[in-house]
Amino acid sequence: MIPITFPDIGTNNYTVLCITNGNSSNLGFDNDVTYVIGDQTSNSFKVYFSEHYNHTQNISFKYFIIPN
């Protein structure tokens, strides 16, 4: 679980658009993760990752907050 914090936007009614980028030369390894967003507050949410195979992934995670 990874907590993400940001300046307070005054509501927990938003959508999180997430993008994961593979950063290694082996995208077949980098794509072996899934994630889910939860525990949203007006200034944070948590990302829960699941690894499908036991090898090293080199990924970056970007997100956008979209008000509902």
C-alpha positions as CSV (number, residue, x, y, z in Angstrom):
1,M,0.0,0.0,0.0
2,I,1.3,3.4,-1.0
3,P,-0.3,6.6,0.4
4,I,-0.6,9.5,-1.9
5,T,-1.2,13.0,-0.5
6,F,-1.9,16.3,-2.2
7,P,-3.3,19.7,-1.3
8,D,-6.8,19.6,0.1
9,I,-9.4,19.9,-2.7
10,G,-12.4,20.1,-0.3
11,T,-14.1,16.9,-1.3
12,N,-13.5,13.1,-1.5
13,N,-15.9,12.9,-4.5
14,Y,-13.3,12.6,-7.3
15,T,-12.0,10.1,-9.8
16,V,-8.3,9.1,-9.8
17,L,-7.0,8.5,-13.3
18,C,-3.8,6.4,-13.1
19,I,-1.0,5.7,-15.5
20,T,1.8,3.2,-15.0
21,N,4.8,3.5,-17.3
22,G,7.3,0.7,-17.8
23,N,10.8,2.0,-17.4
24,S,13.0,-1.0,-18.1
25,S,14.0,-2.6,-21.4
26,N,11.8,-5.6,-20.5
27,L,8.2,-4.4,-20.6
28,G,7.1,-8.0,-20.3
29,F,8.3,-7.8,-16.6
30,D,7.1,-4.3,-16.0
31,N,3.5,-5.1,-17.0
32,D,3.1,-7.8,-14.3
33,V,1.3,-5.6,-11.7
34,T,-2.2,-4.5,-11.1
35,Y,-3.4,-1.8,-8.7
36,V,-6.6,-0.5,-7.1
37,I,-7.3,2.9,-5.5
38,G,-9.0,3.2,-2.1
39,D,-9.5,5.2,1.1
40,Q,-10.1,8.5,-0.7
41,T,-10.1,11.7,1.4
42,S,-10.1,15.3,0.4
43,N,-6.3,15.3,0.4
44,S,-5.2,11.7,-0.1
45,F,-5.9,8.2,-1.4
46,K,-4.1,4.9,-1.2
47,V,-2.8,2.7,-4.0
48,Y,-2.7,-1.0,-3.4
49,F,-0.4,-2.9,-5.8
50,S,-0.4,-6.6,-6.6
51,E,2.5,-8.3,-8.2
52,H,1.7,-11.3,-10.6
53,Y,5.2,-12.7,-10.8
54,N,8.2,-12.7,-8.5
55,H,10.6,-10.6,-10.6
56,T,11.7,-6.9,-10.5
57,Q,9.5,-4.3,-12.1
58,N,10.7,-0.8,-12.9
59,I,7.6,1.3,-13.2
60,S,6.6,4.9,-12.5
61,F,3.1,5.9,-11.4
62,K,1.3,9.1,-12.4
63,Y,-2.1,10.2,-11.4
64,F,-4.7,12.9,-12.2
65,I,-7.5,14.0,-9.9
66,I,-10.8,14.5,-11.7
67,P,-13.6,16.1,-9.8
68,N,-17.0,14.3,-10.1
